[in-house]
Amino acid sequence: MTELSVDNLLTKAKNKFLLVNAASARAKQVSDGSLPYIDNFDPTNPVITSLREIAADKFRIKVTSADSKKPQEILLADDDENAPSQLDRLAKGAKEKPREKPKKKK
């Protein structure tokens, strides 16, 4: 069995935050029913199982950058450039007097 020390686990990831995120993601997979990659897993504690998998080099922690996806502007079909913004409509609505309902004749 590989040693489960913090120093040993930190050699597998660049920093402790990546280690925690990888361990929690794998623990969620194990608790959702994924089979463990190691023989000496703890069936009652998926976090310990995921840390043992990281210590045994059963998977790699890969960092993907957020720059790979460029944000895209989403345009709605009914957007009109000349239409007042929602904030303008709300501000004008607060200044206007409420409309009176027409009285029905009997």
Secondary structure, 3 states (H helix, E strand, C coil): CCCCCHHHHHCCCCCHHHHHHHHHHHHHHHHCCCCCCCCCCCCCCHHHHHHHHHHCCCCCCCCCCHHHCCCCCCCCCCCCCCCCCHHHHHHHHHHCCCCCCCCCCC
